[in-house]
Amino acid sequence: MTENQPGHIGIILDGNRRFAKKLLLEPWRGHELGAGKIEKLFSWCSELGIMEITLYCFSLENFDRPEKEKNFLMNLFKREFKKYLNEEKIMDRGIKVRVIGEMGRFDSELQELMKKVEKKTAGNSEFIFNFCMAYGGRQEIIDAVKKMVESNLPISEENLKKNLWISGEPELIIRTGGEKRTSNFLMWQSAYSEWVFLDKTWPEFEREDLIECVDEFKKRERRFGR
């Protein structure tokens, strides 16, 4: 049994649409409710001493969703990144925001907003929030291998890690929404992560749920194959 505190947590933000259906709302309205939960997550992580969070917000596969839902999501992303750009609490709390994924898949306005937020918060070091946008774990590994080949680097674990989109490896990954799949999230980085699957959807996720997941992590014996 270990009492180690996870310093880096990944979260698959699942169940937004199902939650909206419970409330008899149009399915994509759940994404708006889920976005509000992310703001609360900033405070919860600060309280618990979690230094880095990686959020699975939009996968490459999500581009196949209905056009109306995608348009809603793109406008929601723009609204949220504008908020991060102008919200002084982000700077006061020392939050560094990073966007991980194929940003070129988004329109120029959203790309510019994401870049501005990254630039503004680049000097912050208290907390790191990674937003996985247009992200896919397999695609990340393929891209890393391509970079190694193009740079004539030896194929090695060390060189592969250097060329991944995100180098941090979360000790704990939480998936909300009741599904028990990894869904192409951090395929390399999660090799030794502890996973917790919750039936609660993301908009229902509360501070107490985060605490329970961290407590569950602390109970587990992490042998790393030994």
C-alpha positions as CSV (number, residue, x, y, z in Angstrom):
1,M,0.0,0.0,0.0
2,T,1.3,3.5,-0.9
3,E,0.4,6.9,0.3
4,N,2.0,8.6,-2.7
5,Q,0.2,11.6,-4.0
6,P,-0.3,11.7,-7.8
7,G,1.3,14.8,-9.2
8,H,-0.1,14.4,-12.7
9,I,-3.6,13.2,-13.4
10,G,-5.3,12.6,-16.8
11,I,-9.1,12.8,-17.2
12,I,-11.2,11.5,-20.1
13,L,-14.2,13.9,-20.0
14,D,-16.9,11.5,-21.0
15,G,-20.7,11.5,-20.7
16,N,-21.6,15.1,-21.6
17,R,-24.2,14.2,-24.1
18,R,-25.8,11.5,-22.0
19,F,-26.1,13.9,-19.1
20,A,-27.9,16.4,-21.3
21,K,-30.3,13.8,-22.5
22,K,-31.2,13.0,-18.8
23,L,-32.2,16.7,-18.5
24,L,-34.1,16.5,-21.8
25,L,-31.7,18.9,-23.5
26,E,-30.2,18.7,-26.9
27,P,-27.2,16.3,-26.5
28,W,-24.5,18.8,-27.3
29,R,-25.7,21.1,-24.5
30,G,-24.0,18.8,-22.2
31,H,-20.6,20.0,-23.4
32,E,-21.5,23.5,-22.1
33,L,-22.2,22.1,-18.7
34,G,-19.0,20.1,-18.8
35,A,-16.9,23.2,-19.7
36,G,-18.1,24.9,-16.5
37,K,-16.8,21.9,-14.5
38,I,-13.3,22.5,-15.8
39,E,-13.2,25.9,-14.1
40,K,-13.9,24.3,-10.8
41,L,-11.2,21.7,-11.5
42,F,-8.6,24.5,-11.3
43,S,-9.4,25.1,-7.7
44,W,-9.8,21.5,-6.7
45,C,-6.3,20.6,-8.1
46,S,-4.8,23.5,-6.3
47,E,-6.3,22.3,-3.0
48,L,-5.1,18.8,-3.4
49,G,-1.6,19.6,-4.6
50,I,-2.0,18.1,-8.0
51,M,0.5,19.9,-10.2
52,E,-0.5,18.8,-13.7
53,I,-3.7,17.8,-15.4
54,T,-4.2,16.4,-18.9
55,L,-7.8,16.6,-20.2
56,Y,-9.1,14.7,-23.2
57,C,-11.3,17.3,-24.6
58,F,-11.7,16.5,-28.3
59,S,-10.3,13.5,-30.2
60,L,-9.5,13.2,-33.9
61,E,-12.4,10.8,-34.1
62,N,-14.7,13.5,-32.8
63,F,-14.4,15.3,-36.1
64,D,-16.9,12.6,-37.4
65,R,-19.7,13.9,-35.2
66,P,-22.7,15.6,-36.7
67,E,-22.0,19.1,-38.2
68,K,-24.4,20.9,-35.8
69,E,-22.7,19.4,-32.8
70,K,-19.2,20.2,-34.1
71,N,-20.2,23.8,-34.8
72,F,-21.5,24.1,-31.3
73,L,-18.3,22.6,-29.9
74,M,-16.0,24.9,-31.9
75,N,-17.9,28.0,-30.7
76,L,-17.7,26.6,-27.2
77,F,-14.0,26.1,-27.5
78,K,-13.5,29.7,-28.8
79,R,-15.6,31.1,-25.9
80,E,-13.6,29.1,-23.3
81,F,-10.1,30.0,-24.7
82,K,-11.1,33.6,-24.9
83,K,-12.1,33.3,-21.2
84,Y,-8.7,31.8,-20.4
85,L,-7.0,34.5,-22.3
86,N,-8.7,37.3,-20.4
87,E,-9.2,35.6,-17.0
88,E,-6.6,37.0,-14.6
89,K,-7.2,34.2,-12.2
90,I,-5.3,32.0,-14.6
91,M,-2.2,34.2,-14.2
92,D,-2.8,34.7,-10.5
93,R,-2.8,31.0,-9.9
94,G,0.3,30.4,-12.0
95,I,-1.5,28.1,-14.4
96,K,0.4,27.2,-17.6
97,V,-2.0,26.2,-20.4
98,R,-0.8,23.9,-23.1
99,V,-2.7,22.5,-26.1
100,I,-1.8,19.0,-27.3
101,G,-2.8,17.6,-30.7
102,E,-3.2,18.5,-34.3
103,M,-4.1,22.2,-33.9
104,G,-4.0,22.7,-37.7
105,R,-7.3,20.8,-37.9
106,F,-9.1,23.7,-36.4
107,D,-10.1,27.0,-38.0
108,S,-7.6,29.9,-37.9
109,E,-9.6,31.8,-35.2
110,L,-9.5,28.9,-32.7
111,Q,-5.8,28.2,-33.5
112,E,-4.9,31.8,-32.9
113,L,-6.8,31.8,-29.5
114,M,-5.1,28.6,-28.4
115,K,-1.6,30.0,-29.3
116,K,-2.3,33.2,-27.5
117,V,-3.3,31.5,-24.3
118,E,-0.2,29.3,-24.5
119,K,2.1,32.3,-25.1
120,K,0.5,34.3,-22.3
121,T,0.8,31.5,-19.7
122,A,4.2,30.1,-20.9
123,G,6.0,31.6,-17.9
124,N,3.7,30.2,-15.3
125,S,4.9,27.2,-13.3
126,E,2.6,26.5,-10.4
127,F,0.2,24.2,-12.3
128,I,0.1,22.8,-15.8
129,F,-3.2,22.2,-17.7
130,N,-2.9,20.2,-20.9
131,F,-5.9,20.4,-23.2
132,C,-5.8,17.5,-25.7
133,M,-7.5,18.9,-28.8
134,A,-7.7,17.0,-32.1
135,Y,-5.7,14.4,-30.2
136,G,-5.1,10.7,-30.8
137,G,-2.6,8.5,-29.0
138,R,-1.7,6.3,-32.0
139,Q,-1.4,9.3,-34.2
140,E,1.0,10.9,-31.6
141,I,3.3,7.8,-31.7
142,I,3.2,7.7,-35.5
143,D,4.1,11.4,-35.7
144,A,7.0,10.9,-33.2
145,V,8.4,8.0,-35.3
146,K,8.2,10.2,-38.5
147,K,10.2,12.9,-36.8
148,M,12.8,10.4,-35.7
149,V,13.2,9.1,-39.2
150,E,13.3,12.6,-40.8
151,S,16.0,13.6,-38.3
152,N,18.0,10.4,-38.8
153,L,17.7,9.6,-35.1
154,P,18.2,6.0,-33.9
155,I,14.9,4.3,-33.0
156,S,14.9,4.2,-29.3
157,E,12.6,4.7,-26.3
158,E,14.5,7.8,-25.3
159,N,14.2,9.4,-28.7
160,L,10.6,8.5,-29.1
161,K,9.7,10.1,-25.8
162,K,11.5,13.3,-26.8
163,N,9.3,13.5,-29.9
164,L,5.9,12.9,-28.4
165,W,3.4,15.7,-28.2
166,I,3.4,15.5,-24.4
167,S,6.3,14.1,-22.3
168,G,4.5,14.0,-18.9
169,E,3.3,10.6,-17.7
170,P,0.2,10.7,-15.4
171,E,0.2,8.5,-12.4
172,L,-3.6,8.4,-12.4
173,I,-6.1,8.5,-15.2
174,I,-9.8,9.0,-14.5
175,R,-12.6,8.2,-17.0
176,T,-16.1,9.5,-16.3
177,G,-19.3,8.3,-18.0
178,G,-19.4,4.6,-17.3
179,E,-17.3,3.4,-20.2
180,K,-14.3,1.2,-19.5
181,R,-12.0,1.9,-22.5
182,T,-8.8,3.9,-22.9
183,S,-10.1,5.3,-26.2
184,N,-6.7,6.2,-27.7
185,F,-5.7,8.5,-24.9
186,L,-2.0,8.8,-24.0
187,M,-1.2,5.4,-25.4
188,W,2.5,5.7,-24.6
189,Q,2.4,7.8,-21.5
190,S,-0.3,5.7,-19.7
191,A,1.8,2.5,-19.8
192,Y,2.0,2.4,-16.0
193,S,-0.8,4.7,-15.1
194,E,-3.5,3.6,-12.6
195,W,-7.0,3.8,-14.1
196,V,-10.2,4.6,-12.3
197,F,-13.5,4.3,-14.2
198,L,-16.5,6.2,-12.8
199,D,-20.2,5.8,-13.7
200,K,-20.8,9.5,-13.1
201,T,-20.8,11.6,-16.3
202,W,-18.3,14.5,-16.5
203,P,-20.9,17.3,-15.7
204,E,-21.8,15.4,-12.5
205,F,-18.2,15.1,-11.4
206,E,-17.5,16.9,-8.1
207,R,-14.6,17.7,-5.8
208,E,-15.5,14.7,-3.6
209,D,-15.2,12.4,-6.7
210,L,-11.7,13.7,-7.3
211,I,-10.7,13.1,-3.7
212,E,-12.1,9.5,-3.8
213,C,-10.1,8.8,-7.0
214,V,-6.9,10.1,-5.4
215,D,-7.6,8.1,-2.3
216,E,-8.2,5.0,-4.4
217,F,-4.8,5.6,-6.1
218,K,-3.1,5.8,-2.7
219,K,-4.4,2.4,-1.7
220,R,-2.9,0.7,-4.7
221,E,0.5,-1.0,-4.7
222,R,2.4,0.1,-7.8
223,R,5.0,-2.6,-8.7
224,F,5.8,-1.5,-12.3
225,G,6.2,-5.2,-13.2
226,R,8.5,-6.0,-10.3
